[in-house]
Amino acid sequence: MSYHVYVSNSGNDYFSKFVMDADSGKLTQEADIQMSGSPGTVATTADGSLMFVCLRQDKVFQSLRIDRSSGALTPIGQVPLHDGSPYVKTDNTDRFLLASYYGSGHVSVHAINDDGTLSDEPLQKIETEIRAHSIQTDRSNRFAFVPHTNPSNAIYQFRFDETSGALSANDPPKVQPETPEGPRHFAIHPNKDLLYSINENGCTVSAYHFDLENGTLSSFQVISTHPEGVTPEGKSTAEIRITQDGKHLYASNRGHDSLAIFGIDDDGTLTAKGHQPTEETPRFFAIDPTGNYILSAGQGSGRLATYKIDHGSGALEEKETFKVGESPLWIQFVEKT
């Protein structure tokens, strides 16, 4: 088995393209894929047939059809936006595309048409607060969460109707850290009622109990992503991921240039297990679909590094590095046929 790997380069008008061998984790670099603008955040449907990309500077969503054999991308439509989106995600039915908007402080829902294009206008646009940074639904597809970094410093809580695509404010409509942590992205535990947010401004991870019936969060731990003695001044965090077995959590440190490694205890509490040095400014990283490797992109270096995961300790072993484009922003896997 192998995977197409797409790396969006926000400083260039192309994707860097690789094929990954699932057994060895080895990457083979292929020809770049040109785009009509600089690609940013990416979402794909579960079957790997469609890709949605925000061309953030151009303020458009680009829909593309994926050839799962060759990995080629064919543009099939664009829709204009009032603001560029830093995060897009399909709901669990792949009928709707959810997006957050950092500068204007709102979220939107577009319908995904049968031909893979998006509705010309969003079905819904909801104002929240500035610096809305990401959006995802939970496993049940009944709830959605939207972290906001400082100064908003909140996670908005929504109910989601997967039939209509409608978002509605939950009760309470948001949760806020007691200190200005600045929630950015989040990961839901694969088999426990837990959610973890990476906090950009505080350089911390917050652990939340997730009420599956009501779709609400309650914080029970905040832990630093830095080694003891390292202060958050001049630094920030970016991305968060949990291994498929639910045993380890990783968080990226910009400025400290590392991946923080945590063990997840049976009760959901995080235990710091060390740090893996990375390329400069690890803005984005992802765990591959097999759960055995991490790919991390250095925004500052323009390089992609791969690491093998030790499932016992959570430690990472660096394997390969590759030159990609300027300011790599997103890594997306699609199974090759």
C-alpha positions as a Markdown table, in Angstrom:
| # | Residue | x | y | z |
|---|---|---|---|---|
| 1 | Met | 0.0 | 0.0 | 0.0 |
| 2 | Ser | 1.1 | 3.6 | -0.7 |
| 3 | Tyr | -0.2 | 7.1 | -0.3 |
| 4 | His | 0.0 | 10.3 | -2.3 |
| 5 | Val | 1.3 | 13.1 | -0.1 |
| 6 | Tyr | 0.5 | 16.7 | -1.0 |
| 7 | Val | 2.4 | 19.6 | 0.7 |
| 8 | Ser | 0.8 | 23.0 | 0.1 |
| 9 | Asn | 3.3 | 25.8 | -0.2 |
| 10 | Ser | 1.8 | 29.1 | 0.9 |
| 11 | Gly | 4.8 | 31.0 | -0.4 |
| 12 | Asn | 4.5 | 29.5 | -3.9 |
| 13 | Asp | 1.8 | 28.6 | -6.4 |
| 14 | Tyr | 2.2 | 24.9 | -6.2 |
| 15 | Phe | 1.9 | 21.7 | -4.2 |
| 16 | Ser | 5.0 | 19.6 | -3.5 |
| 17 | Lys | 4.1 | 16.0 | -4.3 |
| 18 | Phe | 5.4 | 12.7 | -2.9 |
| 19 | Val | 4.4 | 9.0 | -2.9 |
| 20 | Met | 4.9 | 7.3 | 0.5 |
| 21 | Asp | 5.4 | 3.6 | 0.9 |
| 22 | Ala | 3.2 | 2.5 | 3.8 |
| 23 | Asp | 5.5 | -0.2 | 5.1 |
| 24 | Ser | 8.8 | 1.6 | 5.1 |
| 25 | Gly | 7.6 | 5.2 | 5.4 |
| 26 | Lys | 10.0 | 6.1 | 2.5 |
| 27 | Leu | 9.0 | 9.1 | 0.4 |
| 28 | Thr | 9.6 | 9.4 | -3.3 |
| 29 | Gln | 9.4 | 13.0 | -4.6 |
| 30 | Glu | 7.5 | 13.6 | -7.8 |
| 31 | Ala | 6.9 | 16.7 | -10.0 |
| 32 | Asp | 5.3 | 19.7 | -8.3 |
| 33 | Ile | 1.6 | 20.4 | -9.1 |
| 34 | Gln | 1.0 | 23.9 | -10.2 |
| 35 | Met | -2.0 | 25.9 | -8.9 |
| 36 | Ser | -3.6 | 29.1 | -9.9 |
| 37 | Gly | -2.6 | 30.7 | -6.6 |
| 38 | Ser | -0.8 | 29.9 | -3.4 |
| 39 | Pro | -2.4 | 26.9 | -1.7 |
| 40 | Gly | -3.1 | 27.0 | 2.0 |
| 41 | Thr | -5.3 | 24.8 | 4.0 |
| 42 | Val | -6.6 | 21.5 | 2.5 |
| 43 | Ala | -9.5 | 19.1 | 3.0 |
| 44 | Thr | -10.3 | 15.9 | 1.2 |
| 45 | Thr | -13.3 | 13.6 | 1.2 |
| 46 | Ala | -13.1 | 10.3 | 2.9 |
| 47 | Asp | -12.9 | 8.3 | -0.3 |
| 48 | Gly | -10.0 | 10.5 | -1.6 |
| 49 | Ser | -11.8 | 11.6 | -4.7 |
| 50 | Leu | -12.1 | 15.3 | -4.0 |
| 51 | Met | -9.9 | 18.0 | -2.6 |
| 52 | Phe | -10.8 | 21.5 | -1.4 |
| 53 | Val | -8.1 | 24.1 | -1.1 |
| 54 | Cys | -8.2 | 27.7 | 0.2 |
| 55 | Leu | -6.2 | 30.0 | -2.0 |
| 56 | Arg | -6.0 | 32.4 | 0.9 |
| 57 | Gln | -4.4 | 35.4 | -0.9 |
| 58 | Asp | -6.9 | 35.1 | -3.8 |
| 59 | Lys | -9.8 | 34.6 | -1.3 |
| 60 | Val | -11.3 | 31.6 | -3.1 |
| 61 | Phe | -12.0 | 28.0 | -2.4 |
| 62 | Gln | -10.7 | 25.7 | -5.2 |
| 63 | Ser | -12.3 | 22.3 | -5.8 |
| 64 | Leu | -10.2 | 19.6 | -7.5 |
| 65 | Arg | -10.8 | 16.0 | -8.5 |
| 66 | Ile | -8.1 | 13.6 | -7.4 |
| 67 | Asp | -6.9 | 10.8 | -9.7 |
| 68 | Arg | -6.0 | 8.3 | -7.0 |
| 69 | Ser | -3.9 | 6.3 | -9.4 |
| 70 | Ser | -1.6 | 9.0 | -10.6 |
| 71 | Gly | -2.2 | 11.6 | -7.9 |
| 72 | Ala | -3.0 | 14.3 | -10.5 |
| 73 | Leu | -5.4 | 17.1 | -9.5 |
| 74 | Thr | -8.0 | 18.5 | -11.9 |
| 75 | Pro | -9.6 | 21.8 | -11.1 |
| 76 | Ile | -13.4 | 21.6 | -11.2 |
| 77 | Gly | -14.6 | 24.9 | -9.7 |
| 78 | Gln | -13.9 | 28.0 | -7.6 |
| 79 | Val | -16.1 | 30.1 | -5.3 |
| 80 | Pro | -15.1 | 33.5 | -4.0 |
| 81 | Leu | -14.7 | 34.4 | -0.4 |
| 82 | His | -14.9 | 37.6 | 1.6 |
| 83 | Asp | -11.8 | 36.6 | 3.6 |
| 84 | Gly | -9.2 | 33.9 | 3.3 |
| 85 | Ser | -9.7 | 30.9 | 5.6 |
| 86 | Pro | -6.9 | 29.3 | 7.7 |
| 87 | Tyr | -8.8 | 26.0 | 8.1 |
| 88 | Val | -11.3 | 23.9 | 6.2 |
| 89 | Lys | -12.8 | 20.6 | 7.0 |
| 90 | Thr | -15.5 | 18.4 | 5.6 |
| 91 | Asp | -18.2 | 17.1 | 7.9 |
| 92 | Asn | -18.4 | 13.3 | 8.4 |
| 93 | Thr | -20.9 | 12.9 | 5.6 |
| 94 | Asp | -18.7 | 14.7 | 3.1 |
| 95 | Arg | -21.8 | 16.8 | 2.1 |
| 96 | Phe | -20.6 | 20.0 | 3.7 |
| 97 | Leu | -17.3 | 22.1 | 3.9 |
| 98 | Leu | -16.8 | 24.0 | 7.1 |
| 99 | Ala | -14.4 | 26.9 | 7.4 |
| 100 | Ser | -13.1 | 29.4 | 9.9 |
| 101 | Tyr | -11.9 | 32.9 | 9.2 |
| 102 | Tyr | -9.1 | 34.4 | 11.3 |
| 103 | Gly | -9.3 | 38.1 | 10.3 |
| 104 | Ser | -13.0 | 38.6 | 10.0 |
| 105 | Gly | -14.0 | 36.4 | 12.9 |
| 106 | His | -16.6 | 34.1 | 11.5 |
| 107 | Val | -17.4 | 30.5 | 10.3 |
| 108 | Ser | -19.1 | 29.3 | 7.2 |
| 109 | Val | -20.7 | 26.2 | 5.8 |
| 110 | His | -20.7 | 25.4 | 2.0 |
| 111 | Ala | -22.7 | 22.6 | 0.4 |
| 112 | Ile | -20.6 | 20.1 | -1.6 |
| 113 | Asn | -22.5 | 19.4 | -4.8 |
| 114 | Asp | -22.8 | 16.0 | -6.4 |
| 115 | Asp | -20.3 | 17.0 | -9.1 |
| 116 | Gly | -17.7 | 18.0 | -6.4 |
| 117 | Thr | -18.1 | 21.7 | -6.7 |
| 118 | Leu | -19.1 | 24.0 | -3.8 |
| 119 | Ser | -22.3 | 26.1 | -3.5 |
| 120 | Asp | -21.6 | 29.5 | -4.9 |
| 121 | Glu | -22.6 | 31.1 | -1.6 |
| 122 | Pro | -22.2 | 29.6 | 1.9 |
| 123 | Leu | -25.4 | 28.0 | 3.3 |
| 124 | Gln | -24.5 | 29.8 | 6.5 |
| 125 | Lys | -22.2 | 32.4 | 7.8 |
| 126 | Ile | -22.0 | 33.0 | 11.6 |
| 127 | Glu | -20.0 | 35.8 | 13.3 |
| 128 | Thr | -18.0 | 34.7 | 16.2 |
| 129 | Glu | -14.9 | 36.7 | 17.2 |
| 130 | Ile | -11.6 | 37.6 | 15.6 |
| 131 | Arg | -8.9 | 35.0 | 15.2 |
| 132 | Ala | -11.2 | 32.0 | 14.6 |
| 133 | His | -8.5 | 29.5 | 13.7 |
| 134 | Ser | -10.0 | 26.1 | 13.1 |
| 135 | Ile | -13.2 | 24.1 | 12.9 |
| 136 | Gln | -14.1 | 20.4 | 13.0 |
| 137 | Thr | -17.1 | 18.2 | 13.9 |
| 138 | Asp | -16.8 | 15.4 | 16.5 |
| 139 | Arg | -17.1 | 11.7 | 15.8 |
| 140 | Ser | -20.9 | 11.7 | 16.0 |
| 141 | Asn | -21.1 | 14.7 | 13.6 |
| 142 | Arg | -23.5 | 16.3 | 16.0 |
| 143 | Phe | -21.2 | 19.0 | 17.4 |
| 144 | Ala | -18.5 | 21.4 | 16.1 |
| 145 | Phe | -15.8 | 23.4 | 17.9 |
| 146 | Val | -14.1 | 26.6 | 16.8 |
| 147 | Pro | -10.9 | 27.6 | 18.7 |
| 148 | His | -10.0 | 31.3 | 18.8 |
| 149 | Thr | -6.5 | 32.6 | 19.6 |
| 150 | Asn | -5.9 | 35.8 | 21.7 |
| 151 | Pro | -7.4 | 38.2 | 22.3 |
| 152 | Ser | -10.6 | 36.2 | 21.9 |
| 153 | Asn | -9.2 | 33.3 | 23.8 |
| 154 | Ala | -12.1 | 30.9 | 23.5 |
| 155 | Ile | -13.4 | 27.7 | 22.0 |
| 156 | Tyr | -16.9 | 28.2 | 20.5 |
| 157 | Gln | -19.3 | 25.3 | 20.8 |
| 158 | Phe | -21.9 | 24.5 | 18.2 |
| 159 | Arg | -24.5 | 21.9 | 17.4 |
| 160 | Phe | -24.4 | 20.6 | 13.9 |
| 161 | Asp | -27.3 | 19.3 | 11.8 |
| 162 | Glu | -25.7 | 16.9 | 9.3 |
| 163 | Thr | -29.0 | 16.8 | 7.2 |
| 164 | Ser | -29.1 | 20.6 | 6.5 |
| 165 | Gly | -25.5 | 21.6 | 7.3 |
| 166 | Ala | -26.8 | 24.1 | 9.9 |
| 167 | Leu | -24.6 | 25.2 | 12.8 |
| 168 | Ser | -26.4 | 26.6 | 16.0 |
| 169 | Ala | -24.9 | 27.9 | 19.2 |
| 170 | Asn | -24.6 | 25.3 | 22.0 |
| 171 | Asp | -25.3 | 26.1 | 25.7 |
| 172 | Pro | -22.9 | 27.6 | 26.7 |
| 173 | Pro | -21.8 | 29.0 | 23.4 |
| 174 | Lys | -18.1 | 29.0 | 24.3 |
| 175 | Val | -15.6 | 28.0 | 26.9 |
| 176 | Gln | -12.6 | 30.1 | 27.8 |
| 177 | Pro | -9.3 | 29.2 | 29.5 |
| 178 | Glu | -8.7 | 30.9 | 32.9 |
| 179 | Thr | -5.5 | 32.5 | 31.5 |
| 180 | Pro | -4.8 | 33.9 | 28.0 |
| 181 | Glu | -3.7 | 30.6 | 26.4 |
| 182 | Gly | -5.2 | 31.3 | 22.9 |
| 183 | Pro | -6.7 | 28.0 | 21.6 |
| 184 | Arg | -5.7 | 27.4 | 18.0 |
| 185 | His | -6.3 | 23.7 | 16.8 |
| 186 | Phe | -7.7 | 20.6 | 18.5 |
| 187 | Ala | -7.7 | 16.9 | 18.4 |
| 188 | Ile | -10.4 | 14.5 | 19.6 |
| 189 | His | -9.3 | 11.3 | 21.3 |
| 190 | Pro | -10.0 | 8.3 | 19.0 |
| 191 | Asn | -11.7 | 6.2 | 21.7 |
| 192 | Lys | -12.2 | 8.3 | 24.9 |
| 193 | Asp | -14.5 | 11.2 | 25.7 |
| 194 | Leu | -11.7 | 13.7 | 25.5 |
| 195 | Leu | -10.6 | 16.7 | 23.5 |
| 196 | Tyr | -7.2 | 18.4 | 23.5 |
| 197 | Ser | -6.5 | 22.0 | 22.3 |
| 198 | Ile | -3.1 | 23.4 | 21.3 |
| 199 | Asn | -2.8 | 26.9 | 22.7 |
| 200 | Glu | -0.8 | 29.2 | 20.4 |
| 201 | Asn | -0.2 | 32.1 | 22.8 |
| 202 | Gly | 0.4 | 30.2 | 26.1 |
| 203 | Cys | 2.5 | 27.4 | 24.5 |
| 204 | Thr | 0.4 | 24.9 | 26.3 |
| 205 | Val | -2.0 | 22.0 | 25.7 |
| 206 | Ser | -5.4 | 22.0 | 27.4 |
| 207 | Ala | -7.2 | 18.7 | 28.1 |
| 208 | Tyr | -11.0 | 18.7 | 28.2 |
| 209 | His | -13.7 | 16.2 | 29.2 |
| 210 | Phe | -16.1 | 16.0 | 26.3 |
| 211 | Asp | -19.8 | 15.5 | 27.2 |
| 212 | Leu | -21.0 | 13.3 | 24.4 |
| 213 | Glu | -24.7 | 14.0 | 25.1 |
| 214 | Asn | -24.6 | 17.8 | 25.3 |
| 215 | Gly | -21.5 | 18.4 | 23.2 |
| 216 | Thr | -19.8 | 20.6 | 25.8 |
| 217 | Leu | -16.2 | 20.8 | 27.1 |
| 218 | Ser | -14.8 | 21.1 | 30.6 |
| 219 | Ser | -11.1 | 21.7 | 31.2 |
| 220 | Phe | -9.2 | 19.5 | 33.6 |
| 221 | Gln | -5.5 | 20.0 | 32.7 |
| 222 | Val | -3.2 | 22.6 | 31.1 |
| 223 | Ile | 0.4 | 21.6 | 30.5 |
| 224 | Ser | 3.3 | 23.4 | 28.9 |
| 225 | Thr | 4.7 | 22.2 | 25.5 |
| 226 | His | 8.2 | 23.4 | 26.5 |
| 227 | Pro | 10.9 | 21.8 | 28.5 |
| 228 | Glu | 11.3 | 23.1 | 32.1 |
| 229 | Gly | 13.0 | 26.5 | 32.2 |
| 230 | Val | 11.9 | 27.5 | 28.6 |
| 231 | Thr | 9.6 | 30.5 | 28.6 |
| 232 | Pro | 6.9 | 31.2 | 26.0 |
| 233 | Glu | 8.1 | 34.7 | 25.2 |
| 234 | Gly | 8.7 | 35.1 | 21.5 |
| 235 | Lys | 7.4 | 31.6 | 20.8 |
| 236 | Ser | 4.1 | 30.0 | 19.8 |
| 237 | Thr | 2.6 | 26.6 | 19.1 |
| 238 | Ala | 0.8 | 25.5 | 16.0 |
| 239 | Glu | -0.5 | 21.9 | 15.5 |
| 240 | Ile | -1.7 | 19.0 | 17.6 |
| 241 | Arg | -2.1 | 15.3 | 16.7 |
| 242 | Ile | -3.0 | 12.1 | 18.6 |
| 243 | Thr | -1.8 | 8.6 | 17.5 |
| 244 | Gln | -4.5 | 6.3 | 16.2 |
| 245 | Asp | -4.0 | 4.0 | 19.2 |
| 246 | Gly | -4.8 | 7.0 | 21.5 |
| 247 | Lys | -1.6 | 6.5 | 23.5 |
| 248 | His | 0.5 | 9.5 | 22.5 |
| 249 | Leu | -0.1 | 13.2 | 21.7 |
| 250 | Tyr | 2.3 | 15.5 | 19.8 |
| 251 | Ala | 2.3 | 19.3 | 19.7 |
| 252 | Ser | 4.5 | 21.6 | 17.6 |
| 253 | Asn | 6.6 | 24.5 | 19.1 |
| 254 | Arg | 7.5 | 27.4 | 16.8 |
| 255 | Gly | 10.5 | 29.2 | 18.1 |
| 256 | His | 11.7 | 26.3 | 20.2 |
| 257 | Asp | 11.4 | 24.3 | 16.9 |
| 258 | Ser | 10.4 | 21.0 | 18.3 |
| 259 | Leu | 7.6 | 18.5 | 18.6 |
| 260 | Ala | 6.5 | 18.0 | 22.2 |
| 261 | Ile | 5.7 | 14.4 | 23.1 |
| 262 | Phe | 3.1 | 13.4 | 25.6 |
| 263 | Gly | 1.8 | 10.2 | 26.9 |
| 264 | Ile | -2.0 | 10.0 | 27.4 |
| 265 | Asp | -2.8 | 8.2 | 30.7 |
| 266 | Asp | -6.0 | 6.1 | 31.2 |
| 267 | Asp | -7.8 | 9.0 | 32.7 |
| 268 | Gly | -6.8 | 11.4 | 29.9 |
| 269 | Thr | -4.1 | 13.2 | 31.8 |
| 270 | Leu | -1.1 | 14.1 | 29.7 |
| 271 | Thr | 2.5 | 13.3 | 30.9 |
| 272 | Ala | 5.4 | 15.0 | 29.2 |
| 273 | Lys | 7.8 | 12.6 | 27.6 |
| 274 | Gly | 10.3 | 14.8 | 25.8 |
| 275 | His | 10.9 | 16.8 | 22.7 |
| 276 | Gln | 12.0 | 16.0 | 19.1 |
| 277 | Pro | 14.0 | 18.8 | 17.3 |
| 278 | Thr | 12.4 | 19.7 | 14.0 |
| 279 | Glu | 13.0 | 21.9 | 10.9 |
| 280 | Glu | 12.7 | 25.6 | 11.6 |
| 281 | Thr | 9.2 | 26.8 | 12.5 |
| 282 | Pro | 7.1 | 23.6 | 12.5 |
| 283 | Arg | 3.8 | 25.2 | 11.5 |
| 284 | Phe | 2.2 | 21.9 | 10.5 |
| 285 | Phe | 2.7 | 18.2 | 10.9 |
| 286 | Ala | 0.6 | 15.1 | 10.4 |
| 287 | Ile | 0.6 | 11.4 | 11.3 |
| 288 | Asp | 0.3 | 9.2 | 8.3 |
| 289 | Pro | -2.7 | 6.9 | 7.9 |
| 290 | Thr | -0.8 | 3.8 | 9.2 |
| 291 | Gly | -0.1 | 5.6 | 12.4 |
| 292 | Asn | 3.6 | 4.8 | 12.2 |
| 293 | Tyr | 5.2 | 8.0 | 10.9 |
| 294 | Ile | 5.0 | 11.8 | 11.4 |
| 295 | Leu | 5.7 | 14.2 | 8.6 |
| 296 | Ser | 6.6 | 17.7 | 9.7 |
| 297 | Ala | 7.0 | 20.8 | 7.5 |
| 298 | Gly | 9.3 | 23.6 | 8.5 |
| 299 | Gln | 7.7 | 27.0 | 7.6 |
| 300 | Gly | 11.1 | 28.7 | 8.0 |
| 301 | Ser | 13.3 | 26.2 | 6.3 |
| 302 | Gly | 11.0 | 25.1 | 3.4 |
| 303 | Arg | 11.9 | 21.5 | 4.2 |
| 304 | Leu | 9.8 | 18.4 | 5.0 |
| 305 | Ala | 11.1 | 15.8 | 7.6 |
| 306 | Thr | 9.8 | 12.3 | 8.3 |
| 307 | Tyr | 10.0 | 10.6 | 11.7 |
| 308 | Lys | 9.2 | 7.0 | 12.7 |
| 309 | Ile | 7.1 | 6.7 | 15.9 |
| 310 | Asp | 8.1 | 4.3 | 18.7 |
| 311 | His | 4.7 | 3.1 | 19.9 |
| 312 | Gly | 6.0 | 2.1 | 23.3 |
| 313 | Ser | 7.7 | 5.4 | 24.3 |
| 314 | Gly | 6.3 | 7.8 | 21.8 |
| 315 | Ala | 9.8 | 8.8 | 20.8 |
| 316 | Leu | 10.5 | 9.9 | 17.2 |
| 317 | Glu | 13.4 | 8.8 | 15.0 |
| 318 | Glu | 14.2 | 11.1 | 12.1 |
| 319 | Lys | 14.4 | 9.3 | 8.8 |
| 320 | Glu | 14.5 | 11.7 | 5.8 |
| 321 | Thr | 14.3 | 15.4 | 4.8 |
| 322 | Phe | 13.3 | 16.9 | 1.5 |
| 323 | Lys | 13.2 | 20.4 | 0.1 |
| 324 | Val | 9.7 | 21.6 | -0.7 |
| 325 | Gly | 8.5 | 25.2 | -1.4 |
| 326 | Glu | 8.4 | 28.4 | 0.6 |
| 327 | Ser | 6.3 | 28.5 | 3.8 |
| 328 | Pro | 4.8 | 25.0 | 3.6 |
| 329 | Leu | 1.5 | 25.0 | 5.3 |
| 330 | Trp | -0.4 | 21.7 | 5.0 |
| 331 | Ile | 0.2 | 18.0 | 4.5 |
| 332 | Gln | -2.5 | 15.8 | 3.0 |
| 333 | Phe | -2.5 | 12.0 | 2.5 |
| 334 | Val | -4.6 | 10.2 | -0.1 |
| 335 | Glu | -4.5 | 6.4 | -0.5 |
| 336 | Lys | -3.1 | 5.4 | -3.9 |
| 337 | Thr | -5.0 | 2.9 | -6.1 |
